Amino acid sequence: MAVVPDIIICAIIVGTLGIIHITTNFIRNIILGGFDSDLTLSQLIDQSNNEYGWILKILVNLFGYSCVIVPGLIIFQYTKRTHYLDKYSSGLIPKAVKFCFSGIEFDYIDSSHLSKAANNTVVKDCALVSFCFVGLMGSYLTWGLLQERIMTQPYINSEGKHKFFKDSQFLVFSNRALAFGIAAAYLFSKKMSRHRAPLYKYSYASLANIMSTWFQYEALKFVNFPTQVLAKSCKIIPVMLMGKVVFRAKYEFYEYFSAVLISLGMILFLMGSATGAQGSSITTITGVLFLTLYMAFDSFTSNWQGDLFKTYSMSSIEMMCGVNLFSTLFTAASLSIQGGFMESLDFATEHMEFVFHCVILSISSAVGQLFIFYTIATFGPVVFTIIMTVRQAVAIIQSCIVYDHHISNVGMFGVTIVFFAIFLRVYSQQRLKAIKKRAEAAKLRITAT
């Protein structure tokens, strides 16, 4: 029986909760300066009107995330130094610790859900890419429309009063919580068992995804429209650089060439369709920093997920479950500290239409994540980034059709370059596979003779 070690582990968790409560009150008192107020911490930060208020906001967010990370690190170090897992194996807490930090070996039962892109034919490759493309387009176009409705349009309560919903982090929490619930329920119902990665490895992708989303939204306050276009259009390049430098990925020359062409085509297209677009009139150093951090975290996320798929041969459902578990914990901790959690729930109880929109938004996000993880597992992070880059063009074309916007000749030329680059990439990839197969066949014939 691991009575004393289990008590210590539980004490670490309880002590962390106490420190969170004390620190939150301390930060609140510093902002208030001794004055009493019923405002939540997030409301106090928003009303401070400080030019560098974003620094305080990100520090508070990071403190919320650390409330999940730090206890995990302390427990990990404690169990490692005391050889906890070597001494104790039975019981709920030892099993939970082993699952979090070591992973658990299971007998593999069902592998029908896995797809190996290396064995696909040209037709099957095209069909799968089209399937992923349509799925990502449908889910995220729906998600974008609902998100805009929730964040920009007022809701009417039973008394006829109009009120706006402001906390985007609660939407992230609800999206991630539903996605985790769906993935966990599916895994439990199918009783899928296989070698699983240590649970903590999913936290890297989760934290990087949350940070990239935050920097993306905050950057819009500090950069002009052309700068936004340039950063988002060239996202495929930092994804490949991150894969090359950090994960030692190898790319062929045609992949680099097509990446540059896609980036160039998207820049021309988006700039050609930016007539009349509104945004900040200036680009600040802060904005450029935010965009850089956004692209760095976003590139790390997809590459880390791709590396996990290769290392542990997990399914997209398992990836979805693990990543969203940590995303739910991170956002819940941050919301609890800032007071946004209860504030959002109060808003939901007063506006049932918001609840309906929030549920549909979360379902769209969950379906979109299924396609994201399936695409990365099947084709890798670079192909996924290409699809999401083209998604921007599709969204703008849709907007032009619906709202009768104009795309210049430069924009149309950019679209042509993008689709030419995609065709060149697919053609070169299949031709390279054919050359390798012929070389392998020739070796076999030589060996046979």
PyMOL commands that set and color helices and strands:
alter all, ss='L'
color gray80, all
select helices_A, chain A and resi 3-32+41-47+53-81+84-87+92-101+117-119+122-152+168-190+201-219+225-233+236-245+253-272+285-312+316-338+340-350+352-379+381-403+409-448
alter helices_A, ss='H'
color red, helices_A
select strands_A, chain A and resi 155-156+162-163
alter strands_A, ss='S'
color yellow, strands_A
deselect
rebuild
show_as cartoon
